[in-house]
């Protein structure tokens, strides 16, 4: 019995020892201090995490995974955040660039491929063979768009009818004379017979013209092939005045831009030009310049060469004219520009792997997509060209 008691106590001590070892192992795992296999972890304590900048004036360490604005105004942006923001940079080079002038302009129809239909007299509008023309309808040159029936006052209309009655009487007399002379051919001189025939034909034409001025409708023809850009809300039976614009036809594939240049030398030194309408970039071809000032500026005409340009007639555009005069600077996309401080224009420079610095710059337009930075950058700087606006929002 004593032997069995000793064996039971020994088993209890072994069980307690195993439970103690298991508890110790779990504690070490929770504290991350348990080594695995034959790996040497003696150097782990020497590894230090990357230093994170302090935030504000509290002096406490910030979150290393979040972008922060440092005390000197620069930004700390971790690599992971840079990838999330989609930042892209460009190494700039200071070179000689063509001088560019920015002009105000507007889209106009090409005079060679557009047209305008006006009322040649006062009258009422009558629908054409395809109904009343509406905006957006495609037409071809010479197509009948509508008819214009003349309208006049009671007195004028009465005089026209009286004139028509008089002409019909004269025509009847001339017709009888011509028939008699034809029956007496050989007895009557031939010149009198010819004179009677000519008089009869002239009276017929006069009667047709006077009759048309009373009742006949004048067809309104399309002067060009294109699309009706404006119909001025015409309705069937509407009475319009003489010289009133009824329809405007524009060929969307042939549009132009007119810009005003206050520097008269631009027309002679111009090399190339392009424009931007809201977010649409346009390629332009210089056509010519006027010789008469308009509002103290010289009008310049350009033809839009961009196919299927999403612009409309009358839309304002910014025209960038390149001249033979040169300037020195760095060409960067417009997307690199941002606002800092009190609305100052600046760009973000990638100074270090995770550090960005704002540089205030002086720039001028280069073309529809790029600007020339004349001051504020150095040759070899890496400028953020995508995501600059997101960096400006870091606080």
Buried (B, 14 or more C-beta within 10 A) or exposed (E): EEEEEEEEEEEEEEEEEEEEEEEEEEEEEEEEEEEEEEEEEEEEEEEEEEEBBBBEEEEEEBEBEEBBBBEEEBBBBBEEBBEEBEBBBBEBEBEEBBBBBBBEBBBBBBEEBBBBBEBEBBBBBBBBEEEBBEEEBEBEEEBBBBBBBBEBEEEEBEEBEEBBEEBEEBBEEBBEBBEEBEEEEEEBEEEEBEBBBEBBEEBEEBBEEBBEBBEEBBBBBBBBBBBBBBBEEBEEEBEBEEEEEBBBBBBBEBBBBBBBBEEEEBBEBBEBBBBBBEEBBBBBBBBEBBEEEEEEBBBBBBBBEBEEBEBEBEBEBBBBBBBEEEBEBBBBBBBBBBEBEEEEBBBBBBBEEBBBBBBEBEBBBBBBEBBBBBEBBEEEBBBBBBBBBBBBEBE
